[in-house]
Amino acid sequence: MFPKPIEKQPRGAQITYQAMLPLALLLWLGPLLAVALFSVKPAADFTNANYWGMPSSFEGAYNYGQVFFNSDMPRYLLNSFMITIPTVIGAVALSCMTGFALGIYKFRSNIWIFFMFVAGNFVPFQILMVPVRDLTLELGLYNTKTGLVLFHIAFQTGFCTLFMRNFIRALPFELIEAARVEGISEWRIFWYVVLPLMKPAIAALSVLIFTFIWNDYFWAVVLTQGAESQPVTAGITSFNAQFRAAYQLMSAGSIVAALPPVAMFFLMQKHFIAGLTLGAVK
């Protein structure tokens, strides 16, 4: 039913696995390494088709200086934080409450309401492009950070509810019953009993949603335009000039844009892994 661990495979299979692992890792990291290498190259290297070779001159300080001091990249980074952080807080807060309600209370429409939350995850988001854009225009939220935040909260709450509901259902229900016997109100049960037990799940979900929203490009292009509201993923394309693109600056901007979610993961790594593996071993 489950694949046999590599330690129990024949010696030949183990050697093949060990030989292929560095190759797979190189293929996985190849594009990122290429972007990092190109971010320290001069513009002439692209013109001369020097894509994978060593830089003709190291222009890393100049390229990153252009990104930070001679472009709107700081503004785009600030926009990304102003969009991502409220979205994470809103989606996680709503999903904690909806997950508690759907995971603890038993009522007739429970499974159907839960299905409505989950069903939104199966809708291809590309088909929502036109209606969502029209809705933001009608509500005066087009090209605003608020509109992007509200949309992301609405779109991510379904997945977050699925995550939280399943996590809460795995908690010992005896704790809830004991608190009810003591006469504690439902709100205080949620706040003082259930929510402290959800900290690993909240940390894991926060890292996931932070990464999803920070790296979003599609909706950033569809719902915003200009440096006043666009996040960094869409702002990187501002290095495209009319007749040619400054790929060395786009590469430097891409590296800068990738740092916050990477830092977020490493800072929350302990809680993230604990949240994903909690309950895996009895």
Buried (B, 14 or more C-beta within 10 A) or exposed (E): EEEEEEEEBEEEEEEEEEEEEEEEEEEEEEEEEEBBBBBBBBBEBBEEEBEEEEBEEEBBEBBBEBBBEEBBBBBBBBBBEBBBBBBBBBBBBBBBEBBBBBBBEEEEEBEEBBEEBBEBEEEEBEEBBEEBBEBBEEEEBBBBBBBBBBBBBBBBBBBBBBBBBBBBEEBEEEEBEEBEEEEBEBEEBBEEBBBEBBEBBBBBBBBBBBBBBBBBEEBBBBBBEEBEBBBBBBBBBBBEEEEEBBBBBBBBBBBBBBEBBEEBBEEBEEBBEBBBEBEEEE
